Amino acid sequence: MSEENDIQHKLEENVGRVQDGVDSLRHKVSDTVDDLACNKGCAALDAVRDCVVDQPVVSVAVAGFIGFVLGAVLARKV
């Protein structure tokens, strides 16, 4: 009986180690993905902001046109 208990204890211990390793790896991957997404997303937002600051009249005209087109499309479907 003690051999079975010893084997079961070792299995549970190793399963715990594997779970800890998987959790650690998952956190590392999640952090890396978040960093990459933020870098690309932040760069895109910075580019849009710079474009709006450089050409505010064109930006308002484009936003108005897009709003008009979306409104027309949504009005037709309803």
N, CA and C of each residue as an Amber inpcrd file, in Angstrom:
protein
   234
   0.7990000  -1.1820000   0.0000000   0.0000000   0.0000000   0.0000000
   0.8470000   1.2530000   0.0000000   1.9820000   1.2130000   0.6860000
   2.7890000   2.4280000   0.7810000   3.3930000   2.7950000  -0.5690000
   3.6600000   1.7740000  -1.3890000   4.1990000   2.0690000  -2.7210000
   3.1560000   2.8020000  -3.5650000   1.8980000   2.3830000  -3.4660000
   0.8360000   3.0510000  -4.2160000   0.6640000   4.4860000  -3.7340000
   0.7030000   4.6910000  -2.4480000   0.5830000   6.0450000  -1.9040000
   1.7680000   6.9060000  -2.3270000   2.9580000   6.3060000  -2.3290000
   4.1590000   7.0320000  -2.7310000   4.0890000   7.4200000  -4.2050000
   3.6350000   6.4810000  -5.0290000   3.5040000   6.7600000  -6.4690000
   2.4540000   7.8390000  -6.6990000   1.3240000   7.7320000  -6.0020000
   0.2710000   8.7230000  -6.1550000   0.7600000  10.1020000  -5.6940000
   1.4970000  10.1360000  -4.6090000   2.0300000  11.4080000  -4.1160000
   3.0010000  12.0190000  -5.1320000   3.8740000  11.2020000  -5.7050000
   4.8170000  11.6990000  -6.7060000   4.0870000  12.1870000  -7.9500000
   3.0470000  11.4670000  -8.3780000   2.2660000  11.8970000  -9.5360000
   1.5970000  13.2430000  -9.2810000   0.9750000  13.3860000  -8.1060000
   0.3190000  14.6440000  -7.7720000   1.3240000  15.7920000  -7.7090000
   2.5000000  15.5090000  -7.1680000   3.5460000  16.5330000  -7.0760000
   4.0090000  16.9650000  -8.4610000   4.2070000  16.0100000  -9.3570000
   4.6580000  16.3330000 -10.7110000   3.5680000  17.0280000 -11.5210000
   2.3240000  16.6380000 -11.3070000   1.2180000  17.3270000 -11.9820000
   1.1750000  18.7800000 -11.5250000   1.3880000  19.0120000 -10.2470000
   1.4340000  20.3770000  -9.7280000   2.5560000  21.1860000 -10.3640000
   3.7020000  20.5660000 -10.5280000   4.8380000  21.2550000 -11.1750000
   4.5080000  21.6120000 -12.6220000   3.8860000  20.6690000 -13.3300000
   3.5140000  20.9190000 -14.7290000   2.4950000  22.0560000 -14.7960000
   1.5210000  22.0570000 -13.9010000   0.5250000  23.1230000 -13.8860000
   1.1670000  24.4780000 -13.6030000   2.1200000  24.5090000 -12.6770000
   2.8210000  25.7550000 -12.3850000   3.6060000  26.2390000 -13.6000000
   4.2550000  25.3110000 -14.3030000   5.0060000  25.6710000 -15.4960000
   4.1160000  26.1980000 -16.5980000   2.9680000  25.5680000 -16.7800000
   2.0230000  26.0080000 -17.8020000   1.4810000  27.3910000 -17.4520000
   1.1470000  27.6090000 -16.1920000   0.6530000  28.9270000 -15.7720000
   1.7060000  30.0040000 -16.0070000   2.9520000  29.6900000 -15.6830000
   4.0340000  30.6570000 -15.8880000   4.2010000  30.9770000 -17.3680000
   4.1760000  29.9540000 -18.1980000   4.3110000  30.1490000 -19.6450000
   3.1400000  30.9510000 -20.1980000   1.9330000  30.6610000 -19.7120000
   0.7450000  31.3840000 -20.1770000   0.8420000  32.8640000 -19.8260000
   1.3250000  33.1640000 -18.6230000   1.4750000  34.5620000 -18.2250000
   2.5300000  35.2770000 -19.0750000   3.6270000  34.5920000 -19.3760000
   4.6670000  35.1980000 -20.2130000   4.1420000  35.4950000 -21.6070000
   3.4220000  34.5360000 -22.1900000   2.8700000  34.7200000 -23.5370000
   1.8350000  35.8390000 -23.5240000   0.9850000  35.8580000 -22.5170000
  -0.0360000  36.8970000 -22.4120000   0.5960000  38.2800000 -22.3050000
   1.6380000  38.4070000 -21.4930000   2.3210000  39.6920000 -21.3510000
   2.9570000  40.1240000 -22.6680000   3.5740000  39.1810000 -23.3860000
   4.2200000  39.4950000 -24.6550000   3.1900000  39.9400000 -25.6840000
   2.0750000  39.2350000 -25.7670000   1.0200000  39.5920000 -26.7220000
   0.4470000  40.9600000 -26.3790000   0.2130000  41.2120000 -25.0940000
  -0.3120000  42.5220000 -24.6840000   0.6510000  43.6360000 -25.0600000
   1.9580000  43.4110000 -24.8550000   2.9490000  44.4300000 -25.2040000
   2.9560000  44.6940000 -26.7010000   2.9060000  43.6340000 -27.5060000
   2.9110000  43.8050000 -28.9640000   1.6460000  44.5090000 -29.4340000
   0.5130000  44.1290000 -28.8970000  -0.7450000  44.7490000 -29.3080000
  -0.7700000  46.2190000 -28.9150000  -0.2750000  46.5240000 -27.7460000
  -0.2610000  47.9220000 -27.2990000   0.6830000  48.7450000 -28.1720000
   1.8340000  48.1860000 -28.4940000   2.7890000  48.9300000 -29.3170000
   2.2080000  49.2420000 -30.6890000   1.5930000  48.2690000 -31.3300000
   1.0280000  48.4960000 -32.6580000  -0.2040000  49.3870000 -32.5750000
  -1.0580000  49.1340000 -31.5860000  -2.2580000  49.9520000 -31.4230000
  -1.9110000  51.3830000 -31.0680000  -0.9370000  51.5520000 -30.1840000
  -0.5300000  52.9000000 -29.7790000   0.0990000  53.6460000 -30.9540000
   0.8600000  52.9340000 -31.7700000   1.4720000  53.5710000 -32.9330000
   0.3950000  54.0290000 -33.9210000  -0.6350000  53.2070000 -34.1100000
  -1.7210000  53.5790000 -35.0180000  -2.4830000  54.7830000 -34.4750000
  -2.7610000  54.7840000 -33.1790000  -3.4580000  55.9270000 -32.5880000
  -2.6260000  57.1990000 -32.6700000  -1.3300000  57.0720000 -32.4640000
  -0.4520000  58.2390000 -32.5790000  -0.4550000  58.7830000 -34.0040000
  -0.4530000  57.8920000 -34.9930000  -0.4650000  58.3270000 -36.3860000
  -1.7650000  59.0480000 -36.7170000  -2.8850000  58.5240000 -36.2480000
  -4.1780000  59.1740000 -36.4970000  -4.2210000  60.5330000 -35.8150000
  -3.7590000  60.5990000 -34.5680000  -3.7600000  61.8650000 -33.8420000
  -2.9030000  62.9040000 -34.5570000  -1.7260000  62.4930000 -35.0230000
  -0.8480000  63.4190000 -35.7450000  -1.5120000  63.9240000 -37.0210000
  -2.2020000  63.0160000 -37.7220000  -2.8770000  63.3950000 -38.9580000
  -4.0040000  64.3930000 -38.6760000  -4.7580000  64.1700000 -37.6090000
  -5.8510000  65.0730000 -37.2470000  -5.3000000  66.4310000 -36.8310000
  -4.1990000  66.4320000 -36.0970000  -3.5980000  67.7010000 -35.6590000
  -3.0590000  68.4730000 -36.8550000  -2.4640000  67.7660000 -37.8090000
  -1.8810000  68.4380000 -38.9720000  -2.9490000  68.9740000 -39.9200000
  -4.0650000  68.2560000 -40.0770000  -5.1010000  68.6460000 -41.0310000
  -6.4850000  68.5130000 -40.4000000  -6.8480000  69.4280000 -39.5130000
  -8.1240000  69.2840000 -38.8070000  -9.3530000  69.4280000 -39.7080000
  -9.3040000  70.2990000 -40.6950000 -10.4600000  70.5000000 -41.5710000
 -10.7240000  69.2510000 -42.4020000  -9.6790000  68.6720000 -42.9480000
  -9.8230000  67.4470000 -43.7390000 -10.3360000  66.3150000 -42.8580000
  -9.8490000  66.2450000 -41.6250000 -10.2810000  65.1870000 -40.7040000
 -11.7700000  65.3020000 -40.3910000 -12.2470000  66.5070000 -40.1560000
 -13.6730000  66.7050000 -39.8790000 -14.4960000  66.3720000 -41.1200000
 -14.0210000  66.7530000 -42.2940000 -14.7490000  66.4490000 -43.5340000
 -14.8240000  64.9360000 -43.7650000 -13.7340000  64.2480000 -43.5510000
 -13.7180000  62.7910000 -43.7370000 -14.6420000  62.1180000 -42.7270000
 -14.5810000  62.5400000 -41.4550000 -15.4570000  61.9650000 -40.4320000
 -16.9270000  62.2280000 -40.7640000 -17.2380000  63.4240000 -41.2430000
 -18.6120000  63.7430000 -41.6280000 -19.0880000  62.8990000 -42.7870000
 -18.2330000  62.7090000 -43.7780000 -18.5850000  61.8950000 -44.9410000
 -18.8240000  60.4410000 -44.5330000 -17.9400000  59.9140000 -43.7070000
 -18.1020000  58.5240000 -43.2490000 -19.3950000  58.3900000 -42.4400000
 -19.6850000  59.3590000 -41.5890000 -20.9350000  59.3350000 -40.8270000
 -22.1540000  59.3880000 -41.7270000 -22.0850000  60.2220000 -42.7610000
 -23.1940000  60.3290000 -43.7190000 -23.4200000  59.0030000 -44.4380000
 -22.3450000  58.3920000 -44.9160000 -22.4500000  57.1200000 -45.6420000
 -22.9850000  56.0260000 -44.7210000 -22.4620000  55.9280000 -43.5050000
 -22.9590000  54.9170000 -42.5720000 -24.4270000  55.1410000 -42.2320000
 -24.8110000  56.3990000 -42.0550000 -26.2130000  56.7160000 -41.7870000
 -27.1050000  56.3060000 -42.9340000 -26.6570000  56.5560000 -44.1590000
 -27.4500000  56.1850000 -45.3280000 -27.5800000  54.6650000 -45.4400000
 -26.5050000  53.9590000 -45.1910000 -26.5300000  52.4890000 -45.2700000
 -27.4460000  51.9240000 -44.1920000 -27.3420000  52.4320000 -42.9890000
 -28.1810000  51.9340000 -41.8950000 -29.6500000  52.2950000 -42.1080000
 -29.9080000  53.4510000 -42.6820000 -31.2890000  53.8570000 -42.9360000
 -31.9300000  52.9760000 -44.0050000 -31.1640000  52.5430000 -44.9570000
 -31.6930000  51.6790000 -46.0240000 -32.0390000  50.2840000 -45.4930000
 -31.2230000  49.7730000 -44.5590000 -31.4510000  48.4220000 -44.0330000
 -32.6240000  48.3820000 -43.0710000 -32.9530000  49.5010000 -42.4690000
 -34.0260000  49.5240000 -41.4660000 -35.3350000  49.7570000 -42.0890000
